[in-house]
């Protein structure tokens, strides 16, 4: 899957999955260094359709370990 900012291809998705802890999907991608900043919206080509995504800093959620 390709990652885009506008019409410009800036990277590729390396992994993705459903994340029950955030009640949605998440994934990781390799993108160009200047492609955006934390909080910026990007789009991902999923089977020919663009899906909106957001650049976030890891971790995607807070682990509650006892």
N, CA, C and O atoms as a GROMACS GRO file, in nm:
protein
  264
    1UNK      N    1   0.085  -0.118   0.000
    1UNK     CA    2   0.000   0.000   0.000
    1UNK      C    3   0.089   0.124   0.000
    1UNK      O    4   0.188   0.130   0.073
    2UNK      N    5   0.053   0.219  -0.081
    2UNK     CA    6   0.131   0.342  -0.093
    2UNK      C    7   0.074   0.451  -0.003
    2UNK      O    8  -0.046   0.455   0.024
    3UNK      N    9   0.162   0.540   0.044
    3UNK     CA   10   0.126   0.652   0.130
    3UNK      C   11   0.142   0.780   0.048
    3UNK      O   12   0.241   0.798  -0.023
    4UNK      N   13   0.044   0.870   0.060
    4UNK     CA   14   0.043   0.994  -0.018
    4UNK      C   15   0.021   1.116   0.071
    4UNK      O   16  -0.048   1.110   0.172
    5UNK      N   17   0.082   1.227   0.029
    5UNK     CA   18   0.049   1.360   0.078
    5UNK      C   19   0.000   1.434  -0.045
    5UNK      O   20   0.078   1.465  -0.135
    6UNK      N   21  -0.129   1.462  -0.048
    6UNK     CA   22  -0.188   1.514  -0.171
    6UNK      C   23  -0.178   1.408  -0.279
    6UNK      O   24  -0.219   1.294  -0.259
    7UNK      N   25  -0.124   1.445  -0.394
    7UNK     CA   26  -0.106   1.350  -0.504
    7UNK      C   27   0.036   1.293  -0.510
    7UNK      O   28   0.069   1.215  -0.599
    8UNK      N   29   0.120   1.332  -0.414
    8UNK     CA   30   0.260   1.290  -0.413
    8UNK      C   31   0.280   1.164  -0.329
    8UNK      O   32   0.245   1.161  -0.211
    9UNK      N   33   0.335   1.060  -0.391
    9UNK     CA   34   0.365   0.937  -0.318
    9UNK      C   35   0.486   0.964  -0.230
    9UNK      O   36   0.591   1.006  -0.278
   10UNK      N   37   0.472   0.938  -0.098
   10UNK     CA   38   0.580   0.967  -0.004
   10UNK      C   39   0.629   0.845   0.071
   10UNK      O   40   0.723   0.856   0.149
   11UNK      N   41   0.568   0.728   0.049
   11UNK     CA   42   0.614   0.610   0.120
   11UNK      C   43   0.528   0.489   0.096
   11UNK      O   44   0.439   0.488   0.011
   12UNK      N   45   0.556   0.385   0.176
   12UNK     CA   46   0.482   0.259   0.168
   12UNK      C   47   0.450   0.208   0.308
   12UNK      O   48   0.528   0.226   0.401
   13UNK      N   49   0.335   0.143   0.320
   13UNK     CA   50   0.296   0.080   0.446
   13UNK      C   51   0.377  -0.048   0.462
   13UNK      O   52   0.388  -0.127   0.368
   14UNK      N   53   0.433  -0.069   0.582
   14UNK     CA   54   0.511  -0.190   0.608
   14UNK      C   55   0.432  -0.292   0.689
   14UNK      O   56   0.459  -0.412   0.681
   15UNK      N   57   0.334  -0.246   0.767
   15UNK     CA   58   0.248  -0.337   0.842
   15UNK      C   59   0.123  -0.264   0.886
   15UNK      O   60   0.123  -0.142   0.898
   16UNK      N   61   0.017  -0.340   0.910
   16UNK     CA   62  -0.108  -0.281   0.954
   16UNK      C   63  -0.198  -0.387   1.013
   16UNK      O   64  -0.186  -0.505   0.982
   17UNK      N   65  -0.290  -0.343   1.099
   17UNK     CA   66  -0.378  -0.437   1.167
   17UNK      C   67  -0.492  -0.362   1.232
   17UNK      O   68  -0.489  -0.239   1.243
   18UNK      N   69  -0.593  -0.435   1.275
   18UNK     CA   70  -0.700  -0.379   1.358
   18UNK      C   71  -0.643  -0.368   1.499
   18UNK      O   72  -0.581  -0.462   1.549
   19UNK      N   73  -0.666  -0.254   1.564
   19UNK     CA   74  -0.616  -0.230   1.700
   19UNK      C   75  -0.734  -0.213   1.794
   19UNK      O   76  -0.790  -0.103   1.803
   20UNK      N   77  -0.773  -0.318   1.866
   20UNK     CA   78  -0.888  -0.309   1.956
   20UNK      C   79  -0.873  -0.201   2.062
   20UNK      O   80  -0.972  -0.143   2.105
   21UNK      N   81  -0.750  -0.172   2.104
   21UNK     CA   82  -0.729  -0.072   2.210
   21UNK      C   83  -0.762   0.069   2.165
   21UNK      O   84  -0.791   0.154   2.249
   22UNK      N   85  -0.758   0.096   2.035
   22UNK     CA   86  -0.795   0.228   1.984
   22UNK      C   87  -0.923   0.224   1.902
   22UNK      O   88  -0.964   0.323   1.842
   23UNK      N   89  -0.986   0.106   1.901
   23UNK     CA   90  -1.112   0.085   1.829
   23UNK      C   91  -1.102   0.128   1.683
   23UNK      O   92  -1.188   0.199   1.631
   24UNK      N   93  -0.997   0.083   1.617
   24UNK     CA   94  -0.978   0.116   1.476
   24UNK      C   95  -0.857   0.044   1.421
   24UNK      O   96  -0.809  -0.054   1.477
   25UNK      N   97  -0.810   0.094   1.310
   25UNK     CA   98  -0.694   0.034   1.244
   25UNK      C   99  -0.570   0.117   1.272
   25UNK      O  100  -0.578   0.236   1.304
   26UNK      N  101  -0.456   0.053   1.259
   26UNK     CA  102  -0.329   0.123   1.276
   26UNK      C  103  -0.223   0.052   1.195
   26UNK      O  104  -0.243  -0.060   1.149
   27UNK      N  105  -0.113   0.117   1.178
   27UNK     CA  106  -0.006   0.054   1.103
   27UNK      C  107   0.120   0.138   1.108
   27UNK      O  108   0.124   0.244   1.169
   28UNK      N  109   0.222   0.086   1.041
   28UNK     CA  110   0.349   0.156   1.031
   28UNK      C  111   0.385   0.168   0.884
   28UNK      O  112   0.352   0.082   0.802
   29UNK      N  113   0.454   0.276   0.852
   29UNK     CA  114   0.495   0.299   0.714
   29UNK      C  115   0.632   0.364   0.712
   29UNK      O  116   0.671   0.433   0.806
   30UNK      N  117   0.703   0.341   0.606
   30UNK     CA  118   0.827   0.413   0.579
   30UNK      C  119   0.792   0.528   0.488
   30UNK      O  120   0.742   0.508   0.377
   31UNK      N  121   0.819   0.652   0.534
   31UNK     CA  122   0.786   0.770   0.454
   31UNK      C  123   0.907   0.860   0.443
   31UNK      O  124   1.002   0.850   0.521
   32UNK      N  125   0.903   0.948   0.344
   32UNK     CA  126   1.010   1.045   0.326
   32UNK      C  127   1.020   1.134   0.449
   32UNK      O  128   0.919   1.166   0.512
   33UNK      N  129   1.142   1.174   0.482
   33UNK     CA  130   1.166   1.253   0.603
   33UNK      C  131   1.086   1.384   0.604
   33UNK      O  132   1.039   1.426   0.709
   34UNK      N  133   1.071   1.447   0.489
   34UNK     CA  134   1.001   1.576   0.482
   34UNK      C  135   0.853   1.562   0.444
   34UNK      O  136   0.790   1.659   0.403
   35UNK      N  137   0.798   1.441   0.459
   35UNK     CA  138   0.660   1.415   0.416
   35UNK      C  139   0.555   1.477   0.507
   35UNK      O  140   0.441   1.497   0.466
   36UNK      N  141   0.591   1.508   0.630
   36UNK     CA  142   0.494   1.565   0.722
   36UNK      C  143   0.545   1.562   0.864
   36UNK      O  144   0.657   1.520   0.892
   37UNK      N  145   0.460   1.609   0.954
   37UNK     CA  146   0.494   1.615   1.096
   37UNK      C  147   0.386   1.543   1.176
   37UNK      O  148   0.277   1.514   1.125
   38UNK      N  149   0.416   1.514   1.302
   38UNK     CA  150   0.320   1.450   1.391
   38UNK      C  151   0.191   1.531   1.388
   38UNK      O  152   0.192   1.653   1.405
   39UNK      N  153   0.079   1.462   1.368
   39UNK     CA  154  -0.052   1.526   1.363
   39UNK      C  155  -0.103   1.555   1.223
   39UNK      O  156  -0.222   1.580   1.205
   40UNK      N  157  -0.015   1.554   1.124
   40UNK     CA  158  -0.056   1.580   0.986
   40UNK      C  159  -0.139   1.465   0.930
   40UNK      O  160  -0.118   1.349   0.967
   41UNK      N  161  -0.234   1.498   0.842
   41UNK     CA  162  -0.313   1.395   0.774
   41UNK      C  163  -0.244   1.355   0.646
   41UNK      O  164  -0.186   1.437   0.574
   42UNK      N  165  -0.251   1.225   0.618
   42UNK     CA  166  -0.198   1.167   0.495
   42UNK      C  167  -0.307   1.080   0.438
   42UNK      O  168  -0.415   1.068   0.497
   43UNK      N  169  -0.282   1.018   0.324
   43UNK     CA  170  -0.377   0.920   0.273
   43UNK      C  171  -0.302   0.794   0.232
   43UNK      O  172  -0.186   0.799   0.193
   44UNK      N  173  -0.372   0.683   0.242
   44UNK     CA  174  -0.316   0.553   0.210
   44UNK      C  175  -0.404   0.488   0.105
   44UNK      O  176  -0.527   0.484   0.118
   45UNK      N  177  -0.341   0.437   0.000
   45UNK     CA  178  -0.413   0.368  -0.106
   45UNK      C  179  -0.441   0.225  -0.060
   45UNK      O  180  -0.350   0.143  -0.052
   46UNK      N  181  -0.568   0.197  -0.030
   46UNK     CA  182  -0.609   0.064   0.014
   46UNK      C  183  -0.698   0.004  -0.095
   46UNK      O  184  -0.813   0.044  -0.111
   47UNK      N  185  -0.643  -0.090  -0.169
   47UNK     CA  186  -0.715  -0.156  -0.278
   47UNK      C  187  -0.777  -0.057  -0.376
   47UNK      O  188  -0.892  -0.073  -0.418
   48UNK      N  189  -0.700   0.046  -0.412
   48UNK     CA  190  -0.746   0.142  -0.511
   48UNK      C  191  -0.829   0.257  -0.456
   48UNK      O  192  -0.871   0.343  -0.533
   49UNK      N  193  -0.854   0.260  -0.325
   49UNK     CA  194  -0.929   0.370  -0.263
   49UNK      C  195  -0.841   0.438  -0.160
   49UNK      O  196  -0.771   0.373  -0.083
   50UNK      N  197  -0.846   0.572  -0.157
   50UNK     CA  198  -0.768   0.648  -0.061
   50UNK      C  199  -0.841   0.655   0.073
   50UNK      O  200  -0.959   0.689   0.079
   51UNK      N  201  -0.768   0.621   0.179
   51UNK     CA  202  -0.819   0.628   0.316
   51UNK      C  203  -0.736   0.729   0.392
   51UNK      O  204  -0.613   0.729   0.382
   52UNK      N  205  -0.802   0.816   0.468
   52UNK     CA  206  -0.730   0.916   0.547
   52UNK      C  207  -0.664   0.852   0.668
   52UNK      O  208  -0.717   0.758   0.727
   53UNK      N  209  -0.548   0.904   0.703
   53UNK     CA  210  -0.474   0.858   0.819
   53UNK      C  211  -0.404   0.978   0.881
   53UNK      O  212  -0.399   1.086   0.822
   54UNK      N  213  -0.351   0.959   1.001
   54UNK     CA  214  -0.282   1.066   1.070
   54UNK      C  215  -0.145   1.017   1.115
   54UNK      O  216  -0.131   0.903   1.159
   55UNK      N  217  -0.045   1.103   1.104
   55UNK     CA  218   0.088   1.069   1.154
   55UNK      C  219   0.089   1.086   1.305
   55UNK      O  220   0.058   1.194   1.356
   56UNK      N  221   0.125   0.981   1.377
   56UNK     CA  222   0.129   0.986   1.523
   56UNK      C  223   0.263   0.934   1.572
   56UNK      O  224   0.331   0.858   1.503
   57UNK      N  225   0.298   0.976   1.692
   57UNK     CA  226   0.421   0.928   1.756
   57UNK      C  227   0.391   0.798   1.828
   57UNK      O  228   0.285   0.783   1.888
   58UNK      N  229   0.485   0.706   1.823
   58UNK     CA  230   0.467   0.580   1.896
   58UNK      C  231   0.483   0.607   2.044
   58UNK      O  232   0.556   0.700   2.078
   59UNK      N  233   0.422   0.533   2.134
   59UNK     CA  234   0.326   0.427   2.108
   59UNK      C  235   0.190   0.483   2.071
   59UNK      O  236   0.158   0.598   2.101
   60UNK      N  237   0.109   0.400   2.005
   60UNK     CA  238  -0.024   0.442   1.962
   60UNK      C  239  -0.123   0.448   2.078
   60UNK      O  240  -0.228   0.510   2.068
   61UNK      N  241  -0.089   0.383   2.189
   61UNK     CA  242  -0.178   0.378   2.305
   61UNK      C  243  -0.093   0.366   2.430
   61UNK      O  244   0.026   0.335   2.423
   62UNK      N  245  -0.154   0.392   2.547
   62UNK     CA  246  -0.086   0.377   2.675
   62UNK      C  247  -0.110   0.238   2.729
   62UNK      O  248  -0.225   0.200   2.754
   63UNK      N  249  -0.004   0.163   2.747
   63UNK     CA  250  -0.017   0.028   2.804
   63UNK      C  251  -0.039   0.040   2.954
   63UNK      O  252   0.031   0.114   3.022
   64UNK      N  253  -0.135  -0.034   3.004
   64UNK     CA  254  -0.163  -0.034   3.148
   64UNK      C  255  -0.116  -0.167   3.204
   64UNK      O  256  -0.192  -0.264   3.212
   65UNK      N  257   0.011  -0.170   3.241
   65UNK     CA  258   0.072  -0.293   3.290
   65UNK      C  259   0.072  -0.290   3.442
   65UNK      O  260   0.108  -0.190   3.504
   66UNK      N  261   0.031  -0.402   3.501
   66UNK     CA  262   0.030  -0.411   3.648
   66UNK      C  263   0.150  -0.487   3.697
   66UNK      O  264   0.167  -0.505   3.818
   0.00000   0.00000   0.00000
